Amino acid sequence: MKMPQNSDIDQFDLKILRELSVNGRITVTELAGKVGLTKTPCLARMRRLEARGAIRGYRAVIDPAKVGLGHIAFVEIKLSNTTEAALNAFNAAVRKLTEVEQCHMIAGGFDYLLKVRTGDITAYRRVLGEKISALPHVAQSSTYVAMEAVKDEAGELG
């Protein structure tokens, strides 16, 4: 990963972020050794990165298939209205849907791309019909079902 321009994040910070993105449970002592710092400055950098929002949190990475949520669908959404009020209404409503794992506003032939995770196609169909289609200002949707996750490294820095 390259160092961001116009940023106060240096090479040590990037090493810390890279290591934590792979193993958020690493001890500060182990982390310090991996990035070439002593424990105290490493901890200070971690706290600074947390305070500035570069580190948003620590959590367990769950295997969705092991907990009955192995079905992934990507959904293109076109809105009937793209005023700021309409976008805000859609954004607020989509954040409440637990099945929607990701939602991205897109510059292109549609307005949003959703990543939806459910147990199977039947559950997805229900979510689409009862929840996604009912979101504010949804005019059209197109679904693409994932057959296999070839690369899925959400949260890891390269």
DSSP file (Angstrom, degrees, kcal/mol; ACC not computed):
  #  RESIDUE AA STRUCTURE BP1 BP2  ACC     N-H-->O    O-->H-N    N-H-->O    O-->H-N    TCO  KAPPA ALPHA  PHI   PSI    X-CA   Y-CA   Z-CA
    1    1 A M              0   0    0      0, 0.0     2,-0.2     0, 0.0    17,-0.0   0.000 360.0 360.0 360.0 135.9    0.0    0.0    0.0
    2    2 A K        -     0   0    0      1,-0.1     3,-0.0    12,-0.0     0, 0.0  -0.519 360.0-100.5 -84.0 154.3    1.3    3.4   -0.9
    3    3 A M        -     0   0    0     -2,-0.2    -1,-0.1     1,-0.1     7,-0.1  -0.591  44.3-112.0 -73.4 130.8    1.4    6.3    1.6
    4    4 A P    >   -     0   0    0      0, 0.0     3,-0.7     0, 0.0     5,-0.2  -0.336  30.7-115.8 -63.1 140.8   -1.6    8.6    1.0
    5    5 A Q  T 3  S+     0   0    0      1,-0.2     3,-0.1     3,-0.1    -3,-0.0  -0.449  96.0  19.2 -73.8 152.9   -0.7   12.0   -0.2
    6    6 A N  T 3  S+     0   0    0      1,-0.2     2,-0.3    -2,-0.1    -1,-0.2   0.877 101.5 123.1  55.4  41.7   -1.5   15.0    2.0
    7    7 A S    <   -     0   0    0     -3,-0.7    -1,-0.2     2,-0.2    -4,-0.0  -0.951  65.6-141.4-132.1 150.9   -1.7   12.7    5.0
    8    8 A D  S    S+     0   0    0     -2,-0.3     2,-0.6    -3,-0.1    -3,-0.1   0.210  70.9 113.4 -93.8  15.7    0.1   12.6    8.3
    9    9 A I        -     0   0    0     -5,-0.2    -2,-0.2     4,-0.1     2,-0.1  -0.784  50.4-169.6 -87.4 122.9    0.2    8.9    8.1
   10   10 A D     >  -     0   0    0     -2,-0.6     4,-2.4    -7,-0.1     5,-0.2  -0.369  40.2 -84.0-104.7-174.2    3.8    7.7    7.8
   11   11 A Q  H  > S+     0   0    0      1,-0.2     4,-2.1     2,-0.2     5,-0.2   0.847 127.2  52.6 -62.1 -36.0    5.4    4.3    7.0
   12   12 A F  H  > S+     0   0    0      2,-0.2     4,-2.5     1,-0.2    -1,-0.2   0.923 109.5  49.3 -65.3 -42.6    5.2    3.1   10.6
   13   13 A D  H  > S+     0   0    0      1,-0.2     4,-2.8     2,-0.2    -2,-0.2   0.919 110.2  50.9 -60.7 -43.5    1.5    3.9   10.7
   14   14 A L  H  X S+     0   0    0     -4,-2.4     4,-2.5     1,-0.2    -1,-0.2   0.894 109.9  49.8 -62.6 -39.5    0.9    2.1    7.5
   15   15 A K  H  X S+     0   0    0     -4,-2.1     4,-2.5     2,-0.2    -1,-0.2   0.917 111.4  49.4 -63.6 -43.0    2.8   -1.0    8.9
   16   16 A I  H  X S+     0   0    0     -4,-2.5     4,-2.6     1,-0.2     5,-0.2   0.942 112.6  47.0 -60.3 -48.1    0.7   -0.8   12.0
   17   17 A L  H  X S+     0   0    0     -4,-2.8     4,-2.1     1,-0.2   140,-0.2   0.900 111.8  51.0 -62.2 -42.0   -2.6   -0.6   10.0
   18   18 A R  H  X S+     0   0    0     -4,-2.5     4,-1.0     2,-0.2   139,-0.3   0.936 112.7  45.2 -60.9 -47.9   -1.5   -3.5    7.7
   19   19 A E  H >X S+     0   0    0     -4,-2.5     4,-2.5     1,-0.2     3,-0.6   0.921 114.1  48.5 -64.1 -44.4   -0.7   -5.8   10.7
   20   20 A L  H 3< S+     0   0    0     -4,-2.6    -1,-0.2     1,-0.2    -2,-0.2   0.826 104.7  59.6 -66.8 -30.9   -3.9   -4.9   12.6
   21   21 A S  H 3< S+     0   0    0     -4,-2.1    -1,-0.2    -5,-0.2     3,-0.2   0.786 113.8  38.0 -68.6 -24.6   -6.0   -5.4    9.4
   22   22 A V  H << S+     0   0    0     -4,-1.0     2,-0.3    -3,-0.6    -2,-0.2   0.829 135.8  15.6 -90.0 -38.4   -4.7   -9.0    9.3
   23   23 A N    ><  +     0   0    0     -4,-2.5     3,-1.3    -5,-0.2    -1,-0.2  -0.766  57.7 175.5-142.8  91.6   -4.7   -9.7   13.1
   24   24 A G  T 3  S+     0   0    0     -2,-0.3    -4,-0.1     1,-0.2    -1,-0.1   0.563  82.0  60.8 -72.1  -8.5   -6.6   -7.3   15.3
   25   25 A R  T 3  S+     0   0    0     -5,-0.1    -1,-0.2    34,-0.1    -5,-0.1   0.340  73.2 125.8-100.9   6.0   -5.8   -9.4   18.4
   26   26 A I    <   -     0   0    0     -3,-1.3     2,-0.1    -7,-0.1    -3,-0.0  -0.353  65.9-112.8 -62.9 142.8   -2.1   -9.1   18.1
   27   27 A T     >  -     0   0    0      1,-0.1     4,-2.8     4,-0.0     5,-0.2  -0.394  20.1-117.3 -74.0 157.3   -0.5   -7.8   21.3
   28   28 A V  H  > S+     0   0    0      1,-0.2     4,-2.9     2,-0.2     5,-0.2   0.879 116.6  54.3 -61.7 -37.2    1.1   -4.4   21.3
   29   29 A T  H  > S+     0   0    0      2,-0.2     4,-1.9     1,-0.2    -1,-0.2   0.933 111.2  43.8 -63.2 -46.1    4.5   -6.0   22.1
   30   30 A E  H  > S+     0   0    0      2,-0.2     4,-2.0     1,-0.2    -2,-0.2   0.921 114.8  50.0 -64.0 -43.5    4.2   -8.3   19.1
   31   31 A L  H  X S+     0   0    0     -4,-2.8     4,-2.0     1,-0.2    -2,-0.2   0.926 108.1  52.7 -60.3 -46.5    2.9   -5.5   16.9
   32   32 A A  H  X>S+     0   0    0     -4,-2.9     5,-2.6     1,-0.2     4,-1.1   0.913 109.5  49.5 -57.3 -44.2    5.8   -3.3   17.9
   33   33 A G  H  <5S+     0   0    0     -4,-1.9    -1,-0.2     1,-0.2     3,-0.2   0.882 110.4  50.3 -62.6 -38.9    8.3   -6.0   17.0
   34   34 A K  H  <5S+     0   0    0     -4,-2.0    -1,-0.2     1,-0.2    -2,-0.2   0.822 116.4  40.2 -70.4 -31.1    6.7   -6.5   13.6
   35   35 A V  H  <5S-     0   0    0     -4,-2.0    -1,-0.2    -5,-0.2    -2,-0.2   0.494 114.7-109.6 -99.9  -3.5    6.7   -2.8   12.7
   36   36 A G  T  <5S+     0   0    0     -4,-1.1     2,-0.3     1,-0.3    -3,-0.2   0.815  78.3 110.9  84.4  30.9   10.2   -2.0   14.1
   37   37 A L      < -     0   0    0     -5,-2.6    -1,-0.3    -6,-0.2     2,-0.2  -0.811  67.8-107.3-125.2 168.3    9.1    0.2   17.1
   38   38 A T     >  -     0   0    0     -2,-0.3     4,-1.8    -3,-0.1     5,-0.2  -0.523  42.6 -99.8 -88.0 169.2    9.2   -0.2   20.9
   39   39 A K  H  > S+     0   0    0      1,-0.2     4,-2.7    -2,-0.2     5,-0.2   0.891 114.7  52.5 -59.4 -47.5    6.0   -0.9   22.8
   40   40 A T  H  > S+     0   0    0      1,-0.2     4,-2.2     2,-0.2    -1,-0.2   0.937 113.0  41.0 -63.0 -50.9    5.3    2.7   24.0
   41   41 A P  H  > S+     0   0    0      0, 0.0     4,-2.2     0, 0.0    -1,-0.2   0.857 114.7  54.4 -66.3 -30.5    5.6    4.6   20.7
   42   42 A C  H  X S+     0   0    0     -4,-1.8     4,-2.4     2,-0.2    -2,-0.2   0.938 110.0  45.8 -64.8 -45.8    3.7    1.8   19.0
   43   43 A L  H  X S+     0   0    0     -4,-2.7     4,-2.5     1,-0.2    -1,-0.2   0.891 111.2  52.9 -63.4 -40.1    0.8    2.1   21.5
   44   44 A A  H  X S+     0   0    0     -4,-2.2     4,-2.1    -5,-0.2    -1,-0.2   0.904 110.1  48.1 -62.4 -41.2    0.8    5.9   21.1
   45   45 A R  H  X S+     0   0    0     -4,-2.2     4,-2.8     2,-0.2    -2,-0.2   0.909 110.3  51.8 -66.4 -41.6    0.5    5.6   17.4
   46   46 A M  H  X S+     0   0    0     -4,-2.4     4,-2.4     1,-0.2    -2,-0.2   0.936 110.9  47.5 -59.3 -46.1   -2.3    3.1   17.7
   47   47 A R  H  X S+     0   0    0     -4,-2.5     4,-2.7     2,-0.2    -1,-0.2   0.885 112.1  49.9 -63.8 -38.2   -4.2    5.4   20.0
   48   48 A R  H  X S+     0   0    0     -4,-2.1     4,-2.1     2,-0.2     6,-0.2   0.923 111.0  49.2 -65.9 -43.4   -3.6    8.4   17.6
   49   49 A L  H  <>S+     0   0    0     -4,-2.8     5,-1.7     1,-0.2     6,-1.5   0.875 113.1  47.6 -63.4 -37.3   -4.8    6.3   14.7
   50   50 A E  H ><5S+     0   0    0     -4,-2.4     3,-1.2     4,-0.2    -2,-0.2   0.931 111.2  50.4 -66.4 -46.5   -7.9    5.3   16.7
   51   51 A A  H 3<5S+     0   0    0     -4,-2.7    -2,-0.2     1,-0.3    -1,-0.2   0.839 111.5  48.5 -62.7 -33.6   -8.6    8.9   17.8
   52   52 A R  T 3<5S-     0   0    0     -4,-2.1    -1,-0.3    -5,-0.2    -2,-0.2   0.488 116.3-113.9 -86.9  -3.0   -8.3   10.1   14.2
   53   53 A G  T < 5S+     0   0    0     -3,-1.2    -3,-0.2    -4,-0.3    -2,-0.1   0.507  84.5 119.5  86.9   3.3  -10.7    7.4   12.9
   54   54 A A  S   <S+     0   0    0     -5,-1.7     2,-0.7    -6,-0.2    -4,-0.2   0.864  81.3  46.4 -68.6 -33.8   -8.1    5.5   10.8
   55   55 A I  S    S-     0   0    0     -6,-1.5    -2,-0.3    -9,-0.1    -1,-0.2  -0.944  72.3-179.5-105.2 112.3   -8.8    2.5   13.0
   56   56 A R        -     0   0    0     -2,-0.7     2,-0.3     1,-0.3    -1,-0.1   0.625  55.4 -55.4 -90.4 -14.0  -12.6    2.3   13.3
   57   57 A G        -     0   0    0      2,-0.0     2,-0.4    -4,-0.0    -1,-0.3  -0.942  45.8 -98.6 161.3 178.8  -12.7   -0.7   15.6
   58   58 A Y        +     0   0    0     -2,-0.3     2,-0.3    -3,-0.1   -37,-0.0  -0.989  42.9 155.9-130.2 137.5  -11.8   -4.3   16.2
   59   59 A R        -     0   0    0     -2,-0.4     2,-0.2     0, 0.0   -35,-0.2  -0.990  43.0 -93.5-157.5 163.3  -14.0   -7.3   15.6
   60   60 A A        -     0   0    0     -2,-0.3     2,-0.7   -36,-0.0    -2,-0.0  -0.560  35.4-129.3 -76.9 143.8  -14.2  -11.0   15.0
   61   61 A V        -     0   0    0     -2,-0.2     2,-0.3     2,-0.0    -1,-0.0  -0.878  28.1-156.3 -96.5 114.6  -14.3  -12.1   11.3
   62   62 A I        -     0   0    0     -2,-0.7     3,-0.1     1,-0.0     5,-0.0  -0.696  17.5-128.0 -95.2 140.6  -17.2  -14.5   11.0
   63   63 A D    >>  -     0   0    0     -2,-0.3     3,-1.0     1,-0.2     4,-0.7  -0.792  21.0-158.2 -84.5 104.8  -17.6  -17.1    8.3
   64   64 A P  G >4>S+     0   0    0      0, 0.0     5,-3.0     0, 0.0     3,-1.0   0.839  88.0  57.5 -57.0 -36.3  -21.1  -16.3    7.0
   65   65 A A  G >45S+     0   0    0      1,-0.2     3,-1.3     4,-0.2     5,-0.3   0.854 101.3  57.1 -63.8 -32.8  -21.6  -19.8    5.5
   66   66 A K  G <45S+     0   0    0     -3,-1.0    -1,-0.2     1,-0.3     4,-0.0   0.685 109.9  45.1 -72.2 -17.4  -20.9  -21.4    9.0
   67   67 A V  G <<5S-     0   0    0     -3,-1.0    -1,-0.3    -4,-0.7    -2,-0.2   0.089 126.1 -95.4-114.0  22.0  -23.8  -19.4   10.5
   68   68 A G  T < 5S+     0   0    0     -3,-1.3    -3,-0.2     1,-0.1     3,-0.1   0.736  97.1 106.8  79.3  23.2  -26.3  -20.0    7.7
   69   69 A L      < +     0   0    0     -5,-3.0    -4,-0.2    -6,-0.2    50,-0.2  -0.308  30.2 127.8-127.6  50.5  -25.7  -16.8    5.6
   70   70 A G        +     0   0    0     49,-0.4     2,-0.5    -5,-0.3    49,-0.2   0.521  42.6  97.5 -87.1  -5.6  -23.8  -18.1    2.6
   71   71 A H  E     -A  118   0A   0     47,-2.3    47,-2.4    -3,-0.1     2,-0.4  -0.739  51.6-174.0 -90.6 124.9  -26.0  -16.6   -0.1
   72   72 A I  E     +A  117   0A   0     -2,-0.5    74,-2.4    74,-0.4     2,-0.4  -0.965   6.1 177.9-120.2 132.9  -24.7  -13.4   -1.6
   73   73 A A  E     -AB 116 145A   0     43,-2.5    43,-3.3    -2,-0.4     2,-0.5  -0.994  18.1-148.4-129.2 140.3  -26.5  -11.2   -4.1
   74   74 A F  E     -AB 115 144A   0     70,-3.3    70,-2.7    -2,-0.4     2,-0.5  -0.923  19.2-161.6-104.9 133.7  -25.4   -7.9   -5.6
   75   75 A V  E     -AB 114 143A   0     39,-2.4    39,-2.6    -2,-0.5     2,-0.4  -0.961  11.9-150.7-125.8 121.7  -28.3   -5.6   -6.4
   76   76 A E  E     -AB 113 142A   0     66,-2.9    66,-1.9    -2,-0.5     2,-0.5  -0.753  20.0-161.3 -83.5 133.0  -28.2   -2.6   -8.7
   77   77 A I  E     -AB 112 141A   0     35,-2.7    34,-2.1    -2,-0.4    35,-2.0  -0.973  10.7-167.7-121.0 129.0  -30.7    0.0   -7.6
   78   78 A K  E     - B   0 140A   0     62,-2.7    61,-2.9    -2,-0.5    62,-1.8  -0.960  16.9-145.6-109.7 131.9  -32.1    2.8   -9.7
   79   79 A L  E     - B   0 138A   0     -2,-0.5    59,-0.2    59,-0.2     3,-0.1  -0.642  13.5-140.1 -94.8 154.4  -34.0    5.5   -7.9
   80   80 A S  S    S+     0   0    0     57,-3.0     2,-0.3    -2,-0.2    58,-0.1   0.635  94.1  27.6 -81.5 -16.2  -37.0    7.4   -9.3
   81   81 A N        -     0   0    0     56,-0.5    -1,-0.2     2,-0.1    58,-0.0  -0.989  56.7-173.4-149.3 132.0  -35.7   10.6   -7.8
   82   82 A T        +     0   0    0     -2,-0.3    -1,-0.0    -3,-0.1     2,-0.0  -0.013  39.0 133.5-121.4  30.7  -32.1   11.7   -7.0
   83   83 A T  S  > S-     0   0    0      1,-0.1     4,-2.7     4,-0.0     5,-0.2  -0.334  73.3-104.3 -68.1 163.7  -32.6   14.9   -5.1
   84   84 A E  H  > S+     0   0    0      1,-0.2     4,-2.5     2,-0.2     5,-0.2   0.889 123.3  52.0 -58.6 -39.4  -30.7   15.3   -1.9
   85   85 A A  H  > S+     0   0    0      2,-0.2     4,-2.2     1,-0.2    -1,-0.2   0.908 110.4  47.8 -64.0 -41.5  -33.8   14.6    0.1
   86   86 A A  H  > S+     0   0    0      2,-0.2     4,-2.5     1,-0.2    -2,-0.2   0.920 112.4  48.9 -66.2 -43.7  -34.5   11.4   -1.8
   87   87 A L  H  X S+     0   0    0     -4,-2.7     4,-2.9     1,-0.2    -2,-0.2   0.917 111.8  49.4 -61.7 -43.4  -30.9   10.2   -1.4
   88   88 A N  H  X S+     0   0    0     -4,-2.5     4,-2.4    -5,-0.2    -1,-0.2   0.894 110.7  50.0 -62.9 -40.2  -31.0   10.9    2.3
   89   89 A A  H  X S+     0   0    0     -4,-2.2     4,-2.0     2,-0.2    -2,-0.2   0.926 113.4  45.6 -65.1 -44.4  -34.3    9.0    2.7
   90   90 A F  H  X S+     0   0    0     -4,-2.5     4,-2.9     2,-0.2     5,-0.3   0.947 113.0  50.5 -62.5 -48.0  -32.9    6.0    0.8
   91   91 A N  H  X S+     0   0    0     -4,-2.9     4,-1.7     1,-0.2    -2,-0.2   0.913 111.2  47.7 -57.4 -46.2  -29.6    6.1    2.7
   92   92 A A  H  < S+     0   0    0     -4,-2.4     4,-0.5     1,-0.2    -1,-0.2   0.902 115.3  45.3 -63.7 -41.1  -31.3    6.2    6.1
   93   93 A A  H >< S+     0   0    0     -4,-2.0     3,-1.0    -5,-0.2     4,-0.3   0.901 110.5  51.5 -72.2 -40.8  -33.7    3.4    5.2
   94   94 A V  H >< S+     0   0    0     -4,-2.9     3,-1.4     1,-0.3     6,-0.2   0.830 100.6  63.8 -68.8 -30.2  -31.1    1.0    3.7
   95   95 A R  T 3< S+     0   0    0     -4,-1.7    -1,-0.3    -5,-0.3    -2,-0.2   0.753  97.8  58.2 -62.1 -23.3  -28.9    1.4    6.8
   96   96 A K  T <  S+     0   0    0     -3,-1.0     2,-0.8    -4,-0.5    -1,-0.3   0.596  81.7  96.2 -83.8 -11.5  -31.6   -0.3    8.8
   97   97 A L    X   -     0   0    0     -3,-1.4     3,-1.1    -4,-0.3    -1,-0.0  -0.709  57.4-164.1 -86.0 111.1  -31.7   -3.5    6.7
   98   98 A T  T 3  S+     0   0    0     -2,-0.8    -1,-0.2     1,-0.3    19,-0.1   0.774  86.7  61.9 -66.3 -25.5  -29.5   -6.1    8.4
   99   99 A E  T 3  S+     0   0    0     17,-0.1    18,-2.8    -3,-0.1     2,-0.9   0.735  84.2  86.7 -72.4 -22.0  -29.4   -8.2    5.3
  100  100 A V  E <   +C  116   0A   0     -3,-1.1    16,-0.2    16,-0.2     3,-0.1  -0.715  53.6 177.2 -84.1 108.3  -27.6   -5.4    3.4
  101  101 A E  E     +     0   0A   0     14,-2.6     2,-0.3    -2,-0.9    -1,-0.2   0.826  68.0  11.6 -81.0 -34.7  -24.0   -5.9    4.2
  102  102 A Q  E     -C  115   0A   0     13,-1.4    13,-2.4     2,-0.0     2,-0.4  -0.992  58.4-172.0-143.8 149.0  -22.7   -3.1    2.0
  103  103 A C  E     -C  114   0A   0     -2,-0.3     2,-0.4    11,-0.2    11,-0.2  -0.956  10.1-178.5-143.5 123.1  -24.3   -0.2    0.1
  104  104 A H  E     -C  113   0A   0      9,-2.4     9,-2.5    -2,-0.4     2,-0.4  -0.979  25.9-132.2-125.7 132.6  -22.4    2.0   -2.3
  105  105 A M  E     -C  112   0A   0     -2,-0.4     2,-0.4     7,-0.2     7,-0.3  -0.693  34.6-152.6 -76.9 134.5  -23.6    5.1   -4.2
  106  106 A I        -     0   0    0      5,-2.8     2,-0.8    -2,-0.4    -1,-0.0  -0.876  19.5-142.7-117.9 140.3  -22.4    4.6   -7.8
  107  107 A A  S    S+     0   0    0     -2,-0.4     2,-0.3     2,-0.1     4,-0.1  -0.898  74.5  56.4 -94.9 108.1  -21.5    7.0  -10.6
  108  108 A G  S    S-     0   0    0     -2,-0.8    -2,-0.0     2,-0.4     0, 0.0  -0.941 107.9 -24.3 168.3-148.5  -22.8    5.1  -13.7
  109  109 A G  S    S+     0   0    0     -2,-0.3     2,-0.3   -31,-0.0    -2,-0.1   0.468 122.8  31.8 -80.2  -2.5  -25.9    3.6  -15.2
  110  110 A F  S    S-     0   0    0      1,-0.1    -2,-0.4   -32,-0.1   -32,-0.2  -0.892  75.9-126.2-144.0 174.7  -27.6    3.0  -11.8
  111  111 A D  S    S+     0   0    0    -34,-2.1    -5,-2.8    -2,-0.3     2,-0.3   0.841  80.6  18.4 -98.4 -37.5  -27.6    4.8   -8.4
  112  112 A Y  E     -AC  77 105A   0    -35,-2.0   -35,-2.7    -7,-0.3     2,-0.5  -0.966  52.3-152.6-138.0 151.0  -26.6    2.2   -5.8
  113  113 A L  E     -AC  76 104A   0     -9,-2.5    -9,-2.4    -2,-0.3     2,-0.4  -0.992  20.3-166.5-122.6 123.1  -24.9   -1.2   -5.5
  114  114 A L  E     -AC  75 103A   0    -39,-2.6   -39,-2.4    -2,-0.5     2,-0.6  -0.840  15.9-150.8-108.1 143.2  -26.0   -3.4   -2.6
  115  115 A K  E     -AC  74 102A   0    -13,-2.4   -14,-2.6    -2,-0.4   -13,-1.4  -0.975  23.7-169.1-108.3 117.7  -24.3   -6.5   -1.3
  116  116 A V  E     -AC  73 100A   0    -43,-3.3   -43,-2.5    -2,-0.6     2,-0.5  -0.918   7.3-163.6-115.8 130.3  -27.1   -8.6    0.3
  117  117 A R  E     +A   72   0A   0    -18,-2.8     2,-0.2    -2,-0.5   -45,-0.2  -0.955  21.9 148.8-118.5 126.0  -26.4  -11.7    2.4
  118  118 A T  E     -A   71   0A   0    -47,-2.4   -47,-2.3    -2,-0.5     3,-0.1  -0.810  55.3-100.7-140.4-178.8  -29.1  -14.2    3.2
  119  119 A G  S    S-     0   0    0     -2,-0.2   -49,-0.4   -50,-0.2     2,-0.3   0.847  92.5 -23.6 -77.0 -35.8  -29.4  -17.9    3.9
  120  120 A D  S  > S-     0   0    0    -49,-0.1     4,-2.3   -51,-0.1    -1,-0.2  -0.937  75.4 -79.7-163.6 180.0  -30.6  -19.0    0.4
  121  121 A I  H  > S+     0   0    0     -2,-0.3     4,-2.7     1,-0.2     5,-0.2   0.829 123.7  56.2 -64.7 -32.9  -32.3  -17.7   -2.7
  122  122 A T  H  > S+     0   0    0      2,-0.2     4,-1.7     1,-0.2    -1,-0.2   0.928 109.4  45.3 -65.1 -44.6  -35.8  -18.0   -1.1
  123  123 A A  H  > S+     0   0    0      2,-0.2     4,-2.2     1,-0.2    -2,-0.2   0.894 112.5  52.2 -65.0 -38.9  -34.8  -15.8    1.8
  124  124 A Y  H  X S+     0   0    0     -4,-2.3     4,-3.0     1,-0.2     5,-0.2   0.932 106.4  53.2 -62.4 -44.4  -33.2  -13.4   -0.7
  125  125 A R  H  X S+     0   0    0     -4,-2.7     4,-2.5     1,-0.2    -1,-0.2   0.883 109.5  49.2 -58.3 -39.0  -36.4  -13.2   -2.8
  126  126 A R  H  X S+     0   0    0     -4,-1.7     4,-2.9     2,-0.2     5,-0.4   0.919 111.5  48.5 -66.0 -44.0  -38.3  -12.3    0.4
  127  127 A V  H  X>S+     0   0    0     -4,-2.2     5,-2.4     2,-0.2     4,-2.2   0.916 113.3  48.5 -62.5 -43.1  -35.8   -9.6    1.3
  128  128 A L  I  <>S+     0   0    0     -4,-3.0     5,-2.5     3,-0.2     6,-0.2   0.948 117.8  39.5 -61.5 -49.3  -36.0   -8.2   -2.2
  129  129 A G  I  <5S+     0   0    0     -4,-2.5    -2,-0.2    -5,-0.2    -1,-0.2   0.869 127.2  30.7 -71.4 -37.9  -39.8   -8.2   -2.4
  130  130 A E  I  <5S+     0   0    0     -4,-2.9    -3,-0.2    -5,-0.2    -2,-0.2   0.749 134.3  15.1 -95.9 -25.9  -40.6   -7.0    1.1
  131  131 A K  I  <5S+     0   0    0     -4,-2.2     4,-0.4    -5,-0.4    -3,-0.2   0.805 122.8  42.5-117.6 -55.3  -37.6   -4.8    2.0
  132  132 A I  I > <S+     0   0    0     -5,-2.4     3,-1.6     1,-0.2    -4,-0.2   0.941 116.4  47.9 -67.0 -46.6  -35.4   -3.7   -0.8
  133  133 A S  T 3 <S+     0   0    0     -5,-2.5    -1,-0.2    -6,-0.3     5,-0.2   0.749 109.7  56.2 -64.6 -22.3  -38.3   -2.9   -3.2
  134  134 A A  T 3  S+     0   0    0     -6,-0.2    -1,-0.3    -3,-0.1    -2,-0.2   0.466  79.9 116.3 -89.3  -2.2  -40.0   -1.0   -0.5
  135  135 A L  S X  S-     0   0    0     -3,-1.6     3,-1.6    -4,-0.4   -45,-0.1  -0.333  83.5 -79.9 -64.1 150.8  -37.0    1.4    0.2
  136  136 A P  T 3  S-     0   0    0      0, 0.0    -1,-0.1     0, 0.0   -42,-0.1  -0.267 108.1  -2.0 -57.5 130.8  -37.8    5.0   -0.6
  137  137 A H  T 3  S+     0   0    0      1,-0.2   -57,-3.0    -3,-0.1     2,-0.5   0.576  81.9 156.6  70.3  14.7  -37.7    6.0   -4.3
  138  138 A V  E <   +B   79   0A   0     -3,-1.6   -59,-0.2   -59,-0.2    -1,-0.2  -0.608   8.4 166.9 -73.3 122.5  -36.6    2.6   -5.6
  139  139 A A  E     +     0   0A   0    -61,-2.9     2,-0.3    -2,-0.5   -60,-0.2   0.733  62.4   1.3-103.1 -32.5  -37.7    2.5   -9.3
  140  140 A Q  E     -B   78   0A   0    -62,-1.8   -62,-2.7     2,-0.0    -1,-0.4  -0.996  56.2-167.0-157.5 148.7  -35.8   -0.6  -10.5
  141  141 A S  E     -B   77   0A   0     -2,-0.3     2,-0.4   -64,-0.2   -64,-0.2  -0.989   3.9-164.2-138.7 150.6  -33.5   -3.3   -9.3
  142  142 A S  E     -B   76   0A   0    -66,-1.9   -66,-2.9    -2,-0.3     2,-0.4  -0.999  15.5-148.8-132.8 133.1  -31.3   -5.9  -11.0
  143  143 A T  E     -B   75   0A   0     -2,-0.4     2,-0.4   -68,-0.2   -68,-0.2  -0.834  12.5-173.1-109.4 139.3  -29.9   -8.8   -9.1
  144  144 A Y  E     -B   74   0A   0    -70,-2.7   -70,-3.3    -2,-0.4     2,-0.4  -0.982  17.7-147.3-127.9 117.1  -26.7  -10.7   -9.6
  145  145 A V  E     -B   73   0A   0     -2,-0.4     2,-0.3   -72,-0.2   -72,-0.2  -0.721  14.5-129.7 -89.6 129.4  -26.2  -13.8   -7.6
  146  146 A A        -     0   0    0    -74,-2.4   -74,-0.4    -2,-0.4     3,-0.1  -0.606  19.1-172.3 -76.7 132.2  -22.6  -14.7   -6.5
  147  147 A M  S    S-     0   0    0      1,-0.4     2,-0.3    -2,-0.3    -1,-0.2   0.756  71.4  -0.5 -93.3 -29.5  -21.6  -18.2   -7.3
  148  148 A E        -     0   0    0      3,-0.0     2,-0.9   -76,-0.0    -1,-0.4  -0.964  62.8-127.1-160.3 139.9  -18.2  -18.1   -5.5
  149  149 A A        +     0   0    0     -2,-0.3     3,-0.2     1,-0.2    -3,-0.0  -0.830  27.7 176.5 -90.1 107.2  -16.2  -15.6   -3.6
  150  150 A V  S    S+     0   0    0     -2,-0.9     2,-0.3     1,-0.3    -1,-0.2   0.848  74.7  10.4 -80.1 -36.6  -12.8  -15.7   -5.3
  151  151 A K        +     0   0    0     -3,-0.1    -1,-0.3     0, 0.0     2,-0.3  -0.963  64.6 164.0-145.5 125.9  -11.3  -13.0   -3.2
  152  152 A D        +     0   0    0     -2,-0.3    -3,-0.0    -3,-0.2     0, 0.0  -0.740  14.8 145.3-145.7  90.4  -12.9  -11.5    0.0
  153  153 A E    >   +     0   0    0     -2,-0.3     3,-2.2     3,-0.1    -1,-0.0  -0.271  21.3 175.8-123.1  44.7  -10.5   -9.5    2.1
  154  154 A A  T 3  S+     0   0    0      1,-0.3     3,-0.1     3,-0.0    -2,-0.0  -0.276  71.8  12.5 -54.7 129.0  -12.8   -6.8    3.5
  155  155 A G  T 3  S+     0   0    0      1,-0.3     2,-0.4     0, 0.0    -1,-0.3   0.193  97.2 117.5  90.8 -16.8  -10.9   -4.7    6.0
  156  156 A E    <   -     0   0    0     -3,-2.2     2,-0.4  -134,-0.1    -1,-0.3  -0.684  57.4-139.1 -87.5 137.7   -7.4   -6.0    5.1
  157  157 A L              0   0    0     -2,-0.4  -136,-0.0  -139,-0.3  -135,-0.0  -0.770 360.0 360.0 -94.3 139.6   -4.9   -3.5    3.7
  158  158 A G              0   0    0     -2,-0.4    -1,-0.1     0, 0.0    -2,-0.0   0.456 360.0 360.0 -76.0 360.0   -2.6   -4.7    0.9
